[in-house]
Amino acid sequence: MSEREFSRRHFFYGSLLAGAVPAAGFGSTASLSRAGFKSPNEKLNIAAIGAGGKGRSDIAGCNTENIVAFADPDDKRAAQTFQQYPNVPKYKDFRRMFDKEEKNIDAVLVSCPDHVHASASMWAMTRGKHVYCQKPLVRTVWEAQQVTAAAAKYGVATQMGNQGYSNLGARQCAEIIWNGDIGGVTEVHAFTDRPGHYWPQGPEVAPKEEAVPSTLDWDAWLADAEPRPYSPAYVPHNWRAFPDFGCGAIGDMACHILGTPNMALLLTAPTSVECIKKEGANQYTFPHQAVIRFDFPARGTMPALKLFWYDSLKEQPKIPGVPEGELLGDKDINGSVFIGEKGIVTTGCYGERTRLLPDAKMKDYTMPPPLLTRSPGHYRDWLRACKGGAPACSNFSVAGPFVEWMLLGTIAMRVEGKLEWDANKGRITSHPEANQYLKPKFRKGWKFA
């Protein structure tokens, strides 16, 4: 990078980026000695909490290591993985797995429903185990704070499963913005087609009690959630529609789609959050469709920001200044667009297809020289950290605060009006009744931390 190029960047965002981005980019900070350190050539012993569904692909992503134990209450859901690893010990309850296998485990994959993420991660970290936890990391704001603090306390390597943080395009988007090419960003519009046809959510959904399948340990599936009768409305994957178990479309897709704005705009805590549109409200689930507005204060030289989250869209939103058909190019309905004071940039769900808009602006455009390191891949990033390498790009010190502000959106869907957020006190000041949703209720016999 020439001296002139560096000076231009430093003039535009220099005071803000100083100290925020390591000299060699994210993931370049020298690592301290880590719990259970292994040399890069030595394999980790990894246990999986959740072996079916997303757990299957997480296990596949780490198949260069030793898979040594499974905890999954649903034999049917986990059957394919169990068949692939017939000799690996299998448990219904992750607590029993730790009782029996703790000495054999270096690291843990947490790929179960959202409501168990925090408890499973805490059980692992307090025992000195490295943790890769699926998005949305946790289900509530309080849990985000707890797992962030625990990761730092126990010195373990962590990573949230929002793979867009490792994507080249996400980093290029950040560098375009930091280079000043679209000016200060004042608005972000982020959108998804979930839940849509992916899972039922809205007025028509009511959990109806049925007999528990013989292949399911319902008590172990509930884990620390309050007891209730089994219903196929929850299992195997529609649980994400229910606030007691999941976070709706925010939990499913926002950790991906809002990851690039969180990185590029160095987002901290919002000052307010409001659900400005809601269709299909239901006493049991999140609404069928919602639009949520987050307001962020100015951050250094970055101006105040309005961020809009749209879910359950059937077509791409109409954004002023974006020509018809150019937003993501192929009518994809999962991505984000950044509105700057002198230009627009867009990126896909995982940070792919990053480019200036209108498309004509890309004809002679050259991407800025990189400020951020390039990732070896989201799983490898974590595995490297487990073996004493640099912290993973979405480690809990990054993912925890990100998820903390994002999950305020799940509360906004449950409480009418604007929620004023006091980050220093960790309280919603405008609607005191909303604070009940900051922390989950744990059933008797489950110790969280």
C-alpha positions in Angstrom: 0.0 0.0 0.0 1.4 3.4 -0.9 1.8 6.1 1.7 -0.9 8.1 -0.1 -3.4 5.3 0.0 -2.7 4.7 3.7 -3.1 8.3 4.5 -6.4 8.5 2.7 -7.8 5.6 4.7 -6.4 6.9 8.0 -8.0 10.3 7.3 -11.4 8.7 6.7 -11.6 6.1 9.4 -8.2 6.2 11.0 -9.2 7.2 14.6 -11.9 4.6 14.7 -9.9 1.7 13.2 -6.9 2.4 15.3 -6.8 -0.4 17.8 -10.0 -2.0 16.4 -8.3 -3.9 13.6 -4.9 -5.6 14.4 -2.0 -4.6 12.3 -2.3 -7.8 10.2 -6.0 -7.9 10.3 -8.6 -9.9 12.2 -7.3 -13.2 13.6 -3.7 -11.9 13.7 -3.5 -11.3 17.5 -0.8 -13.4 19.0 -2.4 -16.3 20.9 -1.7 -17.1 24.6 -1.2 -20.7 25.7 -4.5 -22.4 25.4 -6.3 -25.1 27.4 -5.3 -28.5 26.1 -2.8 -27.1 23.7 -1.8 -29.5 20.9 0.7 -29.0 18.1 -0.7 -28.3 14.7 0.2 -31.8 13.6 -1.6 -33.5 16.5 -5.3 -34.3 16.2 -7.9 -33.0 18.5 -10.4 -35.3 20.3 -13.8 -33.7 19.5 -17.2 -34.4 21.0 -20.4 -33.4 19.3 -23.5 -32.2 21.1 -26.1 -32.7 18.3 -25.2 -35.3 15.7 -28.1 -34.9 13.2 -29.1 -32.0 11.0 -26.6 -29.2 11.2 -24.5 -31.3 13.6 -23.8 -33.7 10.8 -22.2 -31.0 8.6 -20.3 -29.5 11.6 -18.8 -33.0 12.3 -17.9 -33.3 8.6 -16.2 -29.9 8.7 -13.9 -31.3 11.5 -13.4 -34.8 10.1 -9.6 -34.3 10.0 -9.7 -34.7 13.8 -10.7 -37.5 16.0 -14.5 -37.7 16.7 -14.7 -39.3 20.2 -18.2 -38.9 21.6 -21.8 -37.9 20.7 -24.7 -36.5 22.7 -28.0 -36.5 20.9 -31.5 -37.2 22.3 -33.0 -38.0 18.9 -31.8 -41.4 17.5 -33.7 -40.9 14.3 -32.3 -37.5 13.5 -28.8 -38.7 14.3 -29.0 -42.1 12.7 -26.9 -41.2 9.6 -24.0 -39.9 11.7 -24.3 -42.8 14.2 -24.0 -45.2 11.3 -20.9 -43.4 10.0 -19.2 -43.6 13.4 -20.5 -47.0 14.8 -17.7 -47.2 17.5 -18.0 -43.7 19.0 -19.8 -43.6 22.4 -23.3 -42.2 22.2 -25.3 -40.4 24.9 -28.7 -38.8 25.1 -27.8 -36.2 27.7 -24.6 -34.1 27.2 -24.1 -33.9 31.0 -23.8 -37.7 31.1 -21.3 -37.5 28.2 -19.1 -35.1 30.2 -19.4 -37.4 33.3 -18.0 -40.3 31.3 -15.8 -38.8 28.6 -14.4 -35.6 30.0 -10.8 -36.8 30.1 -11.0 -37.9 26.4 -12.3 -34.6 25.1 -10.3 -31.6 23.9 -13.0 -29.7 22.1 -16.8 -29.7 21.6 -19.2 -28.9 18.7 -22.5 -27.5 19.9 -25.0 -28.1 17.2 -28.3 -28.6 19.1 -31.4 -26.4 19.2 -30.8 -22.7 20.3 -32.1 -23.1 23.8 -29.4 -25.6 24.7 -26.4 -23.7 23.2 -25.5 -21.7 26.3 -25.7 -24.5 28.8 -23.8 -26.9 26.6 -21.1 -24.3 25.8 -20.8 -23.4 29.5 -20.5 -27.1 30.5 -17.7 -27.5 28.0 -15.8 -24.2 28.7 -15.8 -24.6 32.5 -14.1 -28.0 31.9 -11.5 -26.4 29.8 -12.8 -27.6 26.4 -12.7 -25.5 23.2 -16.1 -24.8 21.7 -17.5 -24.3 18.2 -21.1 -23.3 18.8 -23.7 -23.0 16.0 -25.4 -19.7 15.4 -27.1 -17.8 16.9 -24.7 -18.7 19.7 -27.4 -18.4 22.4 -31.1 -17.6 22.8 -31.0 -14.6 25.1 -29.0 -11.4 25.8 -28.0 -12.6 29.3 -26.6 -15.9 28.0 -24.6 -14.0 25.4 -22.9 -12.0 28.2 -22.3 -15.2 30.2 -20.6 -17.2 27.4 -18.5 -14.2 26.4 -17.2 -13.8 29.9 -16.6 -17.6 30.3 -14.6 -17.9 27.1 -12.3 -15.2 28.4 -12.1 -16.6 31.9 -11.2 -20.2 30.9 -8.9 -19.2 28.0 -10.5 -21.6 25.5 -10.6 -21.3 21.7 -14.1 -20.5 20.5 -16.0 -19.9 17.2 -19.6 -19.2 16.3 -20.9 -21.0 13.3 -21.6 -17.9 11.1 -19.3 -18.9 8.3 -19.8 -15.6 6.4 -17.3 -14.0 8.9 -14.7 -16.1 7.1 -15.9 -15.2 3.6 -13.6 -13.1 1.3 -16.5 -10.9 0.2 -17.4 -10.0 3.8 -13.9 -8.7 4.3 -13.8 -6.9 1.0 -17.1 -5.2 1.9 -15.5 -3.9 5.1 -12.5 -2.7 3.2 -14.6 -0.9 0.6 -16.3 1.0 3.4 -13.2 1.7 5.4 -11.5 3.0 2.2 -14.2 5.7 2.1 -15.5 4.6 -1.3 -19.2 5.0 -0.4 -18.7 7.6 2.3 -20.2 7.3 5.8 -22.8 4.6 6.0 -26.1 5.8 7.4 -28.5 3.0 6.6 -28.3 -0.8 6.2 -31.1 -2.9 4.8 -30.8 -6.7 5.6 -33.3 -9.2 4.5 -34.2 -12.9 4.3 -36.9 -15.2 2.9 -37.1 -17.2 6.3 -39.3 -18.5 7.7 -41.3 -18.4 4.5 -41.7 -22.0 3.4 -38.9 -23.3 5.6 -40.9 -23.8 8.8 -44.4 -22.8 10.0 -44.6 -19.7 12.1 -47.7 -17.5 12.8 -51.4 -17.7 13.8 -51.9 -21.2 12.3 -49.3 -22.8 14.6 -50.4 -24.3 17.9 -48.4 -27.2 19.5 -50.6 -30.2 19.9 -49.6 -32.9 22.4 -48.8 -36.4 21.1 -47.0 -39.5 22.4 -43.3 -39.2 22.5 -41.6 -41.2 19.7 -39.6 -44.2 20.9 -36.5 -42.8 19.2 -36.6 -39.5 21.2 -35.6 -38.8 24.8 -37.9 -35.8 25.3 -36.6 -34.9 28.7 -33.0 -34.7 27.4 -34.2 -32.7 24.3 -35.9 -30.1 26.6 -32.6 -29.9 28.6 -32.8 -26.7 30.8 -36.2 -25.5 29.3 -39.3 -25.6 31.4 -41.2 -28.9 31.1 -44.1 -29.3 28.7 -45.8 -32.1 26.7 -44.1 -33.3 23.6 -45.4 -32.0 20.3 -44.3 -32.7 16.7 -44.6 -28.9 16.3 -41.3 -28.6 18.0 -39.2 -31.6 16.8 -37.1 -32.1 14.7 -36.6 -28.6 13.4 -39.6 -26.3 13.8 -38.5 -25.5 17.3 -36.9 -22.3 16.0 -40.4 -20.7 15.6 -41.0 -20.9 19.4 -39.4 -18.2 21.7 -38.7 -20.8 24.4 -36.5 -22.8 22.0 -35.4 -20.6 19.2 -35.0 -17.1 17.8 -37.1 -17.3 14.6 -35.5 -16.0 11.4 -33.2 -13.8 13.4 -31.6 -16.9 14.9 -31.5 -18.8 11.7 -30.2 -16.2 9.2 -29.3 -12.8 10.9 -26.0 -14.2 12.3 -25.0 -14.7 8.7 -26.6 -11.7 7.0 -25.9 -9.1 9.7 -22.4 -10.5 10.2 -21.0 -8.3 7.4 -22.6 -5.1 8.7 -21.4 -6.0 12.2 -17.8 -6.4 11.0 -17.7 -3.6 8.4 -19.4 -0.9 10.6 -17.8 -1.9 13.9 -21.2 -2.1 15.6 -21.5 -1.8 19.3 -24.8 -1.6 21.2 -27.9 0.0 19.7 -29.6 2.8 21.5 -33.1 1.5 20.5 -34.8 -1.4 18.8 -38.4 -1.5 17.4 -40.5 -3.9 15.5 -42.0 -1.4 13.0 -44.1 -4.0 11.1 -45.5 -7.3 12.2 -47.9 -9.7 10.5 -49.3 -12.9 11.7 -48.8 -12.5 15.5 -49.3 -15.7 17.5 -49.2 -16.4 21.3 -47.0 -19.5 20.6 -44.5 -18.4 18.0 -42.8 -15.4 16.5 -44.9 -13.6 13.9 -45.0 -14.8 10.4 -43.3 -11.6 9.1 -41.5 -8.7 10.8 -39.5 -5.6 10.0 -37.2 -4.5 12.8 -35.3 -1.2 13.1 -32.1 -0.9 15.1 -30.6 2.5 15.8 -26.9 2.8 16.5 -25.0 5.9 17.7 -22.1 7.4 15.9 -18.9 5.3 16.3 -15.7 7.4 16.1 -15.9 9.0 12.6 -18.7 6.6 11.5 -22.1 8.4 11.5 -25.2 7.2 13.4 -26.8 4.2 11.7 -30.3 3.0 11.0 -30.3 -0.8 10.4 -33.5 -2.5 9.1 -34.1 -6.2 9.3 -36.8 -7.8 7.1 -37.8 -11.4 7.3 -40.2 -13.7 5.4 -39.8 -11.7 2.2 -41.1 -13.2 -1.0 -39.1 -10.9 -3.3 -36.2 -8.5 -2.9 -37.0 -5.2 -1.2 -37.1 -2.0 -3.2 -34.2 0.1 -2.0 -33.9 3.7 -3.3 -31.0 4.1 -5.6 -30.8 0.4 -6.5 -31.9 -0.4 -10.1 -34.4 -3.1 -10.5 -32.8 -6.6 -10.6 -29.4 -5.4 -9.5 -29.6 -5.9 -5.7 -28.2 -9.4 -5.6 -28.5 -10.2 -9.3 -30.3 -13.5 -9.3 -33.4 -12.6 -7.2 -31.8 -14.1 -4.1 -33.7 -12.9 -1.0 -30.9 -13.2 1.6 -28.4 -10.4 1.8 -27.7 -6.8 2.8 -27.2 -3.4 1.2 -25.2 -0.5 2.7 -26.4 3.1 1.9 -23.5 5.5 2.1 -23.3 9.3 1.8 -21.8 8.9 -1.7 -22.5 5.4 -2.8 -24.0 1.9 -2.2 -22.5 -1.5 -1.7 -24.3 -4.8 -1.5 -23.3 -8.3 -0.4 -25.0 -11.7 -0.1 -26.0 -13.8 2.8 -22.5 -15.1 3.6 -20.6 -12.1 2.2 -20.5 -13.4 -1.4 -21.0 -11.3 -4.5 -19.9 -8.0 -2.9 -20.0 -5.1 -5.3 -20.9 -1.4 -5.7 -24.3 -0.5 -7.1 -25.4 0.3 -9.7 -23.5 -2.5 -11.4 -22.0 0.0 -13.9 -19.8 1.3 -11.0 -18.0 -2.0 -10.9 -16.8 -1.7 -14.5 -13.5 0.2 -13.7 -13.5 -0.4 -10.0 -10.5 -1.9 -8.3 -10.9 -3.5 -4.8 -8.9 -1.7 -2.1 -5.7 -3.3 -0.9 -6.5 -5.7 1.9 -6.6 -4.6 5.5 -7.9 -7.9 6.8 -6.3 -11.3 6.7 -7.8 -14.0 4.5 -9.4 -17.0 6.3 -8.3 -20.6 5.8 -12.0 -21.6 6.2 -14.4 -21.3 9.2 -13.7 -24.7 10.7 -10.0 -24.6 10.1 -9.9 -21.1 11.6 -11.2 -22.6 14.8 -9.2 -25.8 14.7 -6.0 -23.7 14.3 -7.0 -21.7 17.3 -7.6 -24.8 19.4 -4.0 -25.9 18.7 -2.6 -22.6 19.9 -3.0 -20.4 16.8 -4.5 -17.0 16.5 -8.1 -16.5 17.8 -10.8 -17.5 15.3 -12.5 -14.6 13.5 -15.9 -15.1 15.1 -14.6 -16.1 18.6 -16.9 -15.4 21.5 -15.3 -12.0 22.2 -16.6 -11.0 18.7 -19.7 -13.2 18.5 -21.0 -12.5 22.0 -21.4 -8.8 21.7 -22.8 -9.2 18.1 -25.4 -11.6 19.2 -26.2 -9.6 22.3 -27.5 -6.6 20.2 -29.0 -8.8 17.6 -31.2 -10.7 20.0 -32.8 -7.5 21.2 -34.8 -7.9 17.9 -36.4 -11.1 19.2 -37.7 -9.1 22.2 -38.9 -6.3 20.0 -41.2 -8.8 18.2 -42.8 -9.7 21.6 -43.3 -6.1 23.0 -45.1 -3.3 21.3 -43.3 0.1 20.9 -39.7 1.3 20.8 -37.3 -0.4 23.2 -34.7 2.0 24.6 -31.6 0.0 25.4 -29.1 1.0 28.2 -26.1 -1.1 27.4 -24.2 0.0 30.5 -26.9 -1.2 32.8 -28.0 -4.1 30.5 -31.6 -2.9 30.8 -34.5 -1.9 28.6 -35.5 1.4 30.1 -38.7 2.3 28.1 -40.6 -0.9 28.7 -39.5 -2.5 32.1 -41.8 -5.5 31.4 -39.6 -6.4 28.4 -36.6 -7.1 30.7 -38.2 -10.5 31.6 -37.0 -11.7 28.2 -33.4 -10.9 28.7 -32.7 -14.0 30.7 -34.2 -17.5 30.3 -36.0 -19.5 32.9 -34.1 -22.7 33.9 -35.9 -25.7 35.3 -35.0 -27.2 38.6 -32.0 -29.5 38.5 -30.1 -27.7 35.7 -27.1 -25.7 36.7 -26.1 -23.2 34.0 -23.0 -21.6 35.4 
